[in-house]
Amino acid sequence: MTSADRNTGILALNAGSSSLKVALFPAEGDEPLVTGQADRIGPEGTLKLKDASGAELTVAGGDLTSHAGALAAIIATVKGAFPGLRMASVGHRVVHGGLDYAEPVTVTEAVLAKLAELEPFAPLHQPHNIAGIRAAMAAFPGVPQVACFDTAFHRGQPFVNDTFAIPHRYYEKGVRRYGFHGLSYDYVTSELERIAPHLMAGRVVVAHLGNGASMCAIYKGRSVASSMGFSALDGLPMGTRCGQIDPGVLLYMLDREHLDTAQIRQILYNESGLLGLSGGLSNDMRTLEEADSAQSHRAIDYFVFRVQRELGAMAAVMGGIDALVFCGGIGENSRVIRRRVCERLGWMGIEIDHGRNAANATVLSSEFSRTTVMIVTTREDLVIARAARAAAGINEGVAA
Ligand code: ADP
């Protein structure tokens, strides 16, 4: 196929442990026809989908107890809203591409086998991503399924950022600092390339601050350091994840508290971060900002401290910084966090204009700032859709 037709759809899927996010794109253009998600997949499952105008679609009944059932309900709803639609390809967010995949790949059984081998590296995500691919393969036989990896953007990082200082045999086994949020960094990079190519040619730090949070140092368009490492736990504190931690703490939990790995996993993934710091108040930055209490200050102060610290480290690694880009729910919306992160960074050439910051403007830096500070609204769904379009042989008539 060389030209897009009106009845062609591209599906972008993002399967989590109990959720399935979906965006249906036309053959051309950046705006989805349908977006939505199934949540709490299981006995209590829900599904909400809306069209391009924001109107909710009447969901075709379905079994929301499994990813396959949820996908079937999504497809039935979409077919009802767009009769005659032909799916050209389906793109999937996959958390781990291991050492092999630095680019999206069209899924075959051999690829699926490789992705399954990576399950031990991302046990909370990879099996669900694979289940989502299998469900889509069954629903759309013969349609290309394209895996887009959160790790891919960081492949090719220098050894010193890729390794831990533990016996080298672990590195050879694949115990490395893969880095995540790659689809978001990929999008931000492509957007900077479009709107500010001179910045992309230099030293950029992107702060993806959402419920999951990480930062990436991008030198001449390539990832050279990331705050997330072997798992999605490392680096910045997140909604409920701990971020950087001294491994001695884990030994303490094992030896002194006799916790097992399931209990420790539960603490590190689900009870830490902003939630843990705020003494259980909230994992949600907006709620914490509104709370304005001793507990919320504890969480916000630590979050800001860690972002600043990472920023300094990344600028040092690149020998300076030309642009700082905020994205993710917090980065795109929280004036308070952006202001506080940028405070006292004049020595790094960072100075924001408070009016622009308050207005959530695209460029936040003041005219005196040596470093450009920006917000880019990240679009992981679009990165997936673009890869899926490419696999279907659709030539995009829009900026890539
Ligand atoms: P995810 O990683 O799940 O995709 P998001 O990128 O949607 O998460 O980010 C969610 C976070 O963004 C939450 O902590 C939420 O409180 C925060 N957030 C969204 N809007 C605002 C706002 N106006 N002010 C402060 N925080 C906000």
Boltz pocket constraint, residues with backbone or C-beta under 6 A from the ligand:
constraints:
  - pocket:
      binder: B
      contacts: [[A, 209], [A, 210], [A, 211], [A, 212], [A, 213], [A, 239], [A, 283], [A, 284], [A, 285], [A, 286], [A, 287], [A, 289], [A, 328], [A, 329], [A, 330], [A, 333], [A, 334], [A, 335]]
      max_distance: 6.0
